[in-house]
């Protein structure tokens, strides 16, 4: 072959090799972006914001929190796509579509609500009369990430989505929107609790592993990973977070905790490892709970979101029994408590996942 042809053939092979390498690199970056756990909002600004809306909302959002996360209460979508953004819906009417937090549909005004089935959040439900207008077990000036909680629950104050009187955002900031400022645009590929955006589900200071689809179609090896602390000294667990409003059911001293064995005589404790049960774990009924149960999840000291094994170090938490928004059941339980019968022999989701000894006839 003439020298010129050899050179042209070699150049052609080089171009094809370079093109193949670039295609492989592009594919790797593309799929990494698709599968990334990073939940930052992406896409066009207009998907979430409006510059000159007829009815303006704070921070130029399209309807505030509910404008994005409760787009169509009667709709059949639990995750809505707005441009490139995937938006979990906390209020919807999709059959079997409730996400990990539950569904405010069960307590939402206009949809035959039963206010005993969830949190009554401003803009979704009416404020409840006394004494239900104050969180049960509310404690004054509880230490929280960045400061302390409110000295008292203000008269006429209703629960909000975020801020001092809510759950999400920085609870040292009263304004719900300011408490969340910047969180949706922050890199949350690492959940370390240092900022709202880098905290589990924007619950400031809480650690955990986030399921990409908010536990829609979750499996026992791909689910939310909940952080617990069997030593009761941390403020970064999901149960300590709940205890910021609902104290006296958590052994942490800052939440009114005392000796867990004493507390367990009058309340079902949280952030308690199976190894700490009265009489010991070995030979107890709890030892038979060995495979992770999505209906009765447990927490871990260092959650990854793929735990399948339940053992002595697994931790009972608030969300083992409850969902944080609302459910079809009383007290926003994960199951119908009225159908829990000891000795029935039925292995139904609920209490018996842990209390396996109560299955026996």
KASULVEN-V957405 format. One record per backbone hydrogen bond with DSSP energy under -0.5 kcal/mol. CO is the residue of the C=O (numbers start at 1). NH is the residue of the N-H. Records with the same first field share a line. If there is no record, write none. Layout:
CO = NH / NH
This chain:
2 = 6
3 = 7
4 = 8
5 = 9
6 = 10
7 = 11
8 = 12
9 = 13
10 = 14
11 = 15
12 = 16
13 = 17
14 = 18
15 = 19
16 = 20
17 = 21
18 = 22
19 = 23
20 = 24
21 = 25
22 = 26
23 = 27
24 = 28
25 = 29
26 = 30
27 = 31
28 = 32
29 = 33
30 = 34
31 = 35
32 = 36
44 = 47
45 = 48 / 49
48 = 62
50 = 53
54 = 56
57 = 60
58 = 61
60 = 50
61 = 57 / 63
63 = 67
64 = 68
65 = 68 / 69
66 = 70
68 = 71
69 = 90 / 91
72 = 75
75 = 93
78 = 89
80 = 82 / 87
81 = 83
82 = 85
85 = 82 / 87
86 = 88
87 = 80
88 = 90
90 = 104
93 = 95
94 = 97
99 = 102
101 = 325 / 326
102 = 99
103 = 106
104 = 107 / 108
106 = 114
108 = 111
113 = 115
114 = 117
115 = 118
116 = 331
117 = 327
119 = 121
120 = 159
121 = 124 / 125
124 = 109
129 = 132
131 = 134
135 = 138
137 = 247
139 = 142
142 = 149
144 = 147
147 = 144
150 = 141
152 = 154
154 = 157
159 = 122
161 = 167 / 168
163 = 166
165 = 160
168 = 163
169 = 171 / 204
170 = 173
172 = 174
173 = 164
175 = 179
176 = 180
177 = 180
178 = 181
179 = 170
180 = 183
182 = 185
183 = 186
184 = 41
186 = 188
190 = 192
196 = 199
198 = 192 / 193
199 = 202
200 = 203
202 = 169 / 204
203 = 206
206 = 200
207 = 227
209 = 211 / 225
211 = 214
213 = 216
214 = 100
215 = 217 / 218
219 = 222
222 = 219
224 = 226
225 = 209
226 = 300
227 = 238
229 = 232
236 = 207
237 = 241
238 = 242
239 = 243
240 = 244
241 = 244
242 = 245 / 246
245 = 247
249 = 270
252 = 255 / 257
253 = 256
255 = 248
259 = 262 / 263
260 = 264
262 = 265
263 = 266 / 267
267 = 269
270 = 251
271 = 273
272 = 316
273 = 276
274 = 277
277 = 280
281 = 284
284 = 287
285 = 288
286 = 289
288 = 290
290 = 310
292 = 294
293 = 296
299 = 315
300 = 228 / 303
305 = 223
308 = 292
311 = 314
312 = 275
314 = 274
315 = 299
316 = 271 / 272
317 = 320
318 = 321 / 322
321 = 334
325 = 119
326 = 103
329 = 332
330 = 333
332 = 323
335 = 337
336 = 339
337 = 340
339 = 341
341 = 344
346 = 348
350 = 353
351 = 354 / 355
354 = 356
355 = 358
356 = 359
357 = 360
358 = 343
359 = 345
